[in-house]
Amino acid sequence: MVTGITERNKLKQELSGLGYSMSYIDDWQPKTTLYRHKASYNTDGSLCDEVGTAVRNVPGNPDYVRRKAKIGLFTWKPGENCECSWCSATSDKK
């Protein structure tokens, strides 16, 4: 868990840069649902989970959510209005 004000502010800025509101760090829920914005593949290259797949009942703390956002998992569903790098790349191809 985030302990000092410096770490807390750094985490707020990082989450904000990933698309979260600045208040997420203050208002997070103990458990949340994350949605894949990047497909997941196993080691042989076959698809495990498609974009939009829900991953339920995961920790909602800001540090966990930040780590998962870096690999394409967010608390909102992917779509046309999403500005994450994975959704942006997909919409650029269309």
MDTraj code that builds the backbone (N, CA, C; nanometers):
import mdtraj as md
import numpy as np

residues = "MET VAL THR GLY ILE THR GLU ARG ASN LYS LEU LYS GLN GLU LEU SER GLY LEU GLY TYR SER MET SER TYR ILE ASP ASP TRP GLN PRO LYS THR THR LEU TYR ARG HIS LYS ALA SER TYR ASN THR ASP GLY SER LEU CYS ASP GLU VAL GLY THR ALA VAL ARG ASN VAL PRO GLY ASN PRO ASP TYR VAL ARG ARG LYS ALA LYS ILE GLY LEU PHE THR TRP LYS PRO GLY GLU ASN CYS GLU CYS SER TRP CYS SER ALA THR SER ASP LYS LYS".split()
xyz = np.array([
    [0.0833, -0.1186, 0.0000],
    [0.0000, 0.0000, 0.0000],
    [0.0871, 0.1239, 0.0000],
    [0.0357, 0.2304, -0.0539],
    [0.1069, 0.3570, -0.0630],
    [0.1155, 0.4194, 0.0757],
    [0.2360, 0.4577, 0.1167],
    [0.2531, 0.5099, 0.2523],
    [0.2791, 0.6584, 0.2575],
    [0.3740, 0.7096, 0.1825],
    [0.4105, 0.8501, 0.1925],
    [0.3398, 0.9370, 0.0905],
    [0.3376, 1.0669, 0.1195],
    [0.2699, 1.1625, 0.0314],
    [0.3376, 1.1685, -0.1059],
    [0.4704, 1.1549, -0.1083],
    [0.5425, 1.1584, -0.2360],
    [0.5026, 1.0399, -0.3237],
    [0.4996, 0.9207, -0.2648],
    [0.4595, 0.8022, -0.3401],
    [0.3140, 0.8129, -0.3841],
    [0.2316, 0.8657, -0.2965],
    [0.0885, 0.8833, -0.3256],
    [0.0685, 0.9776, -0.4438],
    [0.1388, 1.0893, -0.4440],
    [0.1270, 1.1856, -0.5536],
    [0.1800, 1.1282, -0.6841],
    [0.2903, 1.0540, -0.6771],
    [0.3460, 0.9909, -0.7966],
    [0.2461, 0.8902, -0.8547],
    [0.1826, 0.8123, -0.7670],
    [0.0833, 0.7145, -0.8105],
    [-0.0373, 0.7839, -0.8738],
    [-0.0814, 0.8946, -0.8152],
    [-0.1933, 0.9715, -0.8723],
    [-0.1591, 1.0190, -1.0131],
    [-0.0387, 1.0707, -1.0296],
    [0.0026, 1.1204, -1.1614],
    [0.0114, 1.0069, -1.2630],
    [0.0655, 0.8935, -1.2200],
    [0.0774, 0.7795, -1.3101],
    [-0.0597, 0.7273, -1.3526],
    [-0.1502, 0.7131, -1.2568],
    [-0.2854, 0.6661, -1.2894],
    [-0.3562, 0.7660, -1.3805],
    [-0.3368, 0.8936, -1.3558],
    [-0.3965, 0.9961, -1.4399],
    [-0.3447, 0.9844, -1.5830],
    [-0.2158, 0.9584, -1.5976],
    [-0.1569, 0.9411, -1.7301],
    [-0.2074, 0.8168, -1.8017],
    [-0.2565, 0.7195, -1.7252],
    [-0.3108, 0.5966, -1.7830],
    [-0.4608, 0.6066, -1.8105],
    [-0.5215, 0.7220, -1.7761],
    [-0.6624, 0.7430, -1.8073],
    [-0.7567, 0.7426, -1.6889],
    [-0.7050, 0.7246, -1.5667],
    [-0.7894, 0.7248, -1.4473],
    [-0.8073, 0.8669, -1.3958],
    [-0.9164, 0.8904, -1.3237],
    [-0.9375, 1.0220, -1.2639],
    [-0.8416, 1.0391, -1.1467],
    [-0.8092, 1.1614, -1.1158],
    [-0.7164, 1.1903, -1.0063],
    [-0.7726, 1.1421, -0.8722],
    [-0.9024, 1.1294, -0.8606],
    [-0.9625, 1.0895, -0.7335],
    [-0.9611, 0.9382, -0.7112],
    [-0.9212, 0.8588, -0.8121],
    [-0.9251, 0.7125, -0.7974],
    [-0.8472, 0.6657, -0.6751],
    [-0.7335, 0.7249, -0.6507],
    [-0.6498, 0.6824, -0.5385],
    [-0.7197, 0.7049, -0.4043],
    [-0.8088, 0.8030, -0.3967],
    [-0.8801, 0.8323, -0.2723],
    [-1.0103, 0.7534, -0.2582],
    [-1.0677, 0.7111, -0.3705],
    [-1.2016, 0.6510, -0.3685],
    [-1.2061, 0.5053, -0.4135],
    [-1.0930, 0.4377, -0.4227],
    [-1.0908, 0.3021, -0.4774],
    [-1.1695, 0.2042, -0.3913],
    [-1.2213, 0.0997, -0.4589],
    [-1.2981, -0.0059, -0.3945],
    [-1.2058, -0.1247, -0.3649],
    [-1.2336, -0.2019, -0.2596],
    [-1.1474, -0.3163, -0.2259],
    [-1.1370, -0.4200, -0.3380],
    [-1.2451, -0.4433, -0.4097],
    [-1.2460, -0.5373, -0.5219],
    [-1.3072, -0.4680, -0.6425],
    [-1.2624, -0.5055, -0.7607],
    [-1.3130, -0.4424, -0.8816],
    [-1.3152, -0.5432, -0.9956],
    [-1.3643, -0.5006, -1.1090],
    [-1.3623, -0.5784, -1.2318],
    [-1.2756, -0.5036, -1.3317],
    [-1.1838, -0.5752, -1.3944],
    [-1.0994, -0.5168, -1.4982],
    [-1.1413, -0.5756, -1.6324],
    [-1.1253, -0.4968, -1.7382],
    [-1.1611, -0.5410, -1.8728],
    [-1.0369, -0.5381, -1.9604],
    [-1.0216, -0.6424, -2.0410],
    [-0.9057, -0.6510, -2.1299],
    [-0.9216, -0.5560, -2.2476],
    [-0.8226, -0.4717, -2.2660],
    [-0.8163, -0.3841, -2.3820],
    [-0.7124, -0.4384, -2.4798],
    [-0.6445, -0.5429, -2.4382],
    [-0.5459, -0.6128, -2.5190],
    [-0.5758, -0.7617, -2.5040],
    [-0.5839, -0.8318, -2.6140],
    [-0.6118, -0.9757, -2.6092],
    [-0.4995, -1.0489, -2.5357],
    [-0.5337, -1.1622, -2.4759],
    [-0.4372, -1.2432, -2.4021],
    [-0.4152, -1.3747, -2.4761],
    [-0.2869, -1.4098, -2.4926],
    [-0.2501, -1.5313, -2.5633],
    [-0.1674, -1.6211, -2.4724],
    [-0.1765, -1.7521, -2.4929],
    [-0.0908, -1.8425, -2.4151],
    [0.0418, -1.8617, -2.4880],
    [0.1283, -1.9439, -2.4327],
    [0.2642, -1.9566, -2.4859],
    [0.2720, -2.0158, -2.6266],
    [0.1713, -2.0914, -2.6680],
    [0.1746, -2.1453, -2.8041],
    [0.1089, -2.0505, -2.9046],
    [0.0675, -1.9330, -2.8578],
    [0.0135, -1.8315, -2.9473],
    [-0.1360, -1.8360, -2.9685],
    [-0.2055, -1.9282, -2.9038],
    [-0.3508, -1.9322, -2.9216],
    [-0.4188, -1.8349, -2.8246],
    [-0.5293, -1.7819, -2.8687],
    [-0.6040, -1.6809, -2.7935],
    [-0.6639, -1.7396, -2.6661],
    [-0.6374, -1.6740, -2.5537],
    [-0.6956, -1.7159, -2.4248],
    [-0.8188, -1.6310, -2.3917],
    [-0.8018, -1.4998, -2.4005],
    [-0.9100, -1.4066, -2.3684],
    [-0.9141, -1.2950, -2.4716],
    [-1.0322, -1.2690, -2.5237],
    [-1.0505, -1.1647, -2.6236],
    [-1.0569, -1.0279, -2.5584],
    [-1.0412, -0.9248, -2.6398],
    [-1.0596, -0.7874, -2.5941],
    [-1.2026, -0.7748, -2.5419],
    [-1.2189, -0.7128, -2.4276],
    [-1.3509, -0.6953, -2.3667],
    [-1.3817, -0.7976, -2.2591],
    [-1.3003, -0.9027, -2.2482],
    [-1.3217, -1.0046, -2.1457],
    [-1.3086, -0.9425, -2.0070],
    [-1.4015, -0.9748, -1.9164],
    [-1.3995, -0.9234, -1.7798],
    [-1.3169, -1.0144, -1.6898],
    [-1.2364, -0.9518, -1.6052],
    [-1.1614, -1.0241, -1.5021],
    [-1.2183, -0.9734, -1.3701],
    [-1.2993, -1.0554, -1.3046],
    [-1.3768, -1.0117, -1.1885],
    [-1.3074, -1.0379, -1.0550],
    [-1.3483, -0.9571, -0.9582],
    [-1.3092, -0.9758, -0.8185],
    [-1.1576, -0.9677, -0.7956],
    [-1.0947, -0.8715, -0.8604],
    [-0.9512, -0.8492, -0.8414],
    [-0.9320, -0.7314, -0.7463],
    [-0.8139, -0.7193, -0.6856],
    [-0.7904, -0.6066, -0.5950],
    [-0.8123, -0.4737, -0.6661],
    [-0.8730, -0.3796, -0.5963],
    [-0.8996, -0.2482, -0.6540],
    [-0.8000, -0.1434, -0.6099],
    [-0.6984, -0.1822, -0.5323],
    [-0.6067, -0.0793, -0.4825],
    [-0.5285, -0.0166, -0.5975],
    [-0.4964, 0.1108, -0.5848],
    [-0.4353, 0.1868, -0.6941],
    [-0.3070, 0.1268, -0.7490],
    [-0.2222, 0.0710, -0.6648],
    [-0.0968, 0.0135, -0.7127],
    [-0.1234, -0.1065, -0.8033],
    [-0.2162, -0.1930, -0.7648],
    [-0.2507, -0.3104, -0.8453],
    [-0.3114, -0.2673, -0.9788],
    [-0.4039, -0.1732, -0.9735],
    [-0.4711, -0.1249, -1.0942],
    [-0.3695, -0.0601, -1.1882],
    [-0.2738, 0.0128, -1.1341],
    [-0.1701, 0.0756, -1.2165],
    [-0.0877, -0.0319, -1.2889],
    [-0.0459, -0.1350, -1.2171],
    [0.0330, -0.2416, -1.2793],
    [-0.0452, -0.3120, -1.3893],
    [-0.1728, -0.3350, -1.3672],
    [-0.2545, -0.4036, -1.4672],
    [-0.2838, -0.3138, -1.5872],
    [-0.2955, -0.1835, -1.5639],
    [-0.3198, -0.0901, -1.6750],
    [-0.2035, -0.0918, -1.7738],
    [-0.0848, -0.1164, -1.7249],
    [0.0328, -0.1193, -1.8119],
    [0.0325, -0.2394, -1.9056],
    [-0.0509, -0.3400, -1.8758],
    [-0.0603, -0.4570, -1.9635],
    [-0.1984, -0.4677, -2.0295],
    [-0.2738, -0.3575, -2.0275],
    [-0.3992, -0.3530, -2.1024],
    [-0.5249, -0.3918, -2.0284],
    [-0.5248, -0.3862, -1.8960],
    [-0.6451, -0.4148, -1.8160],
    [-0.6891, -0.2876, -1.7450],
    [-0.8143, -0.2467, -1.7683],
    [-0.8677, -0.1232, -1.7108],
    [-1.0026, -0.1484, -1.6450],
    [-1.0475, -0.0555, -1.5615],
    [-1.1754, -0.0698, -1.4921],
    [-1.2940, -0.0304, -1.5797],
    [-1.2705, 0.0147, -1.6992],
    [-1.3783, 0.0474, -1.7913],
    [-1.3677, -0.0427, -1.9139],
    [-1.4804, -0.0610, -1.9810],
    [-1.4851, -0.1470, -2.0986],
    [-1.4177, -0.0780, -2.2174],
    [-1.3536, -0.1563, -2.3040],
    [-1.2940, -0.0978, -2.4244],
    [-1.4038, -0.0516, -2.5192],
    [-1.3710, 0.0461, -2.6006],
    [-1.4689, 0.0947, -2.6971],
    [-1.4141, 0.2102, -2.7785],
    [-1.4997, 0.2665, -2.8611],
    [-1.4602, 0.3759, -2.9500],
    [-1.4099, 0.4986, -2.8756],
    [-1.4654, 0.5250, -2.7581],
    [-1.4280, 0.6451, -2.6828],
    [-1.3060, 0.6247, -2.5931],
    [-1.2566, 0.5022, -2.5840],
    [-1.1406, 0.4738, -2.4990],
    [-1.0148, 0.5287, -2.5660],
    [-0.9314, 0.5937, -2.4889],
    [-0.8097, 0.6538, -2.5421],
    [-0.6830, 0.5785, -2.5023],
    [-0.6963, 0.4550, -2.4501],
    [-0.5765, 0.3784, -2.4152],
    [-0.5006, 0.3442, -2.5437],
    [-0.3746, 0.3085, -2.5296],
    [-0.2920, 0.2828, -2.6476],
    [-0.3440, 0.1649, -2.7305],
    [-0.4015, 0.0642, -2.6655],
    [-0.4510, -0.0525, -2.7393],
    [-0.5770, -0.0195, -2.8174],
    [-0.6708, 0.0506, -2.7572],
    [-0.7939, 0.0872, -2.8282],
    [-0.7638, 0.1899, -2.9376],
    [-0.6726, 0.2815, -2.9107],
    [-0.6340, 0.3817, -3.0101],
    [-0.5719, 0.3137, -3.1321],
    [-0.4854, 0.2156, -3.1075],
    [-0.4220, 0.1434, -3.2180],
    [-0.5252, 0.0682, -3.3004],
    [-0.6232, 0.0108, -3.2355],
    [-0.7290, -0.0638, -3.3055],
    [-0.8152, 0.0300, -3.3885],
    [-0.8523, 0.1464, -3.3315],
    [-0.9377, 0.2390, -3.4048],
    [-0.8627, 0.3054, -3.5189],
    [-0.7293, 0.3183, -3.5085],
    [-0.6483, 0.3734, -3.6174],
    [-0.6474, 0.2818, -3.7387],
    [-0.6596, 0.1505, -3.7132],
    [-0.6556, 0.0522, -3.8217],
    [-0.7853, 0.0499, -3.9008],
    [-0.8942, 0.0971, -3.8406],
    [-1.0251, 0.0923, -3.9074],
    [-1.0419, 0.2042, -4.0062],
])
top = md.Topology()
chain = top.add_chain()
for i, resn in enumerate(residues, 1):
    res = top.add_residue(resn, chain, resSeq=i)
    for name in ("N", "CA", "C"):
        top.add_atom(name, md.element.get_by_symbol(name[0]), res)
traj = md.Trajectory(xyz[None], top)
